């Protein structure tokens, strides 16, 4: 009979929890809270095709639900990235495996929902443009253009 060691049980528990979280976010919370849905299909020729679906009018979403959904997606992805960075220098394979698996699962949901949401793509583009403009203006004001 196979026995769990102290380091294997957290790995198995984390993987099962991540799979449940991934399924819940992908199939329930994204659709109910923000009206987004994505799926991956394998075509007859063996090619993978990602399908992104969105409500016709995202502005009708409840702002509280939208902020909770996107905040959770971003914050938990960032938390697992911080954990991965903290554990990358450690010798514990199971912690690195847990971090890698969690980042892959959460990151996939974040990426797919970003691709679904036209309003989030506009917000990110606007944010990046604004920050780039501010940085350029700061350089011009300091006289360090070239």
MOVEN-V465354 format. One record per pair of residues at least 6 apart in sequence whose ideal C-beta (glycine too) atoms are under 6 Angstrom apart, sorted by the first residue. I is the first residue (numbers start at 1). J is the second residue. D is the distance in Angstrom with one decimal. If there is no record, write none. Layout:
# MOVEN-V465354
i={I,I}
j={J,J}
d={D,D}
This chain:
# MOVEN-V465354
i={7,11,11,14,15,18,18,22,25,26,30,30,31,33,33,34,34,34,35,36,36,36,36,37,38,38,38,39,40,40,41,42,43,52,52,54,58,73,76,77,77,77,80,80,80,83,84,84,87,87,87,114}
j={94,94,98,98,101,102,105,105,109,109,36,113,37,65,69,61,66,69,55,54,113,116,117,53,52,112,116,51,48,50,49,48,49,115,116,116,119,110,106,106,107,110,102,103,106,99,99,103,95,96,99,120}
d={4.6,4.6,5.6,4.5,5.9,5.3,4.7,4.5,5.0,6.0,4.7,5.8,5.1,4.3,4.5,5.4,5.5,5.0,3.4,5.6,5.3,4.1,5.7,4.5,5.0,4.1,5.4,5.2,6.0,5.3,5.1,5.8,5.5,4.9,4.3,5.0,4.5,4.8,5.7,4.9,5.9,5.2,4.6,5.0,6.0,5.2,3.8,6.0,4.4,5.7,5.7,5.6}
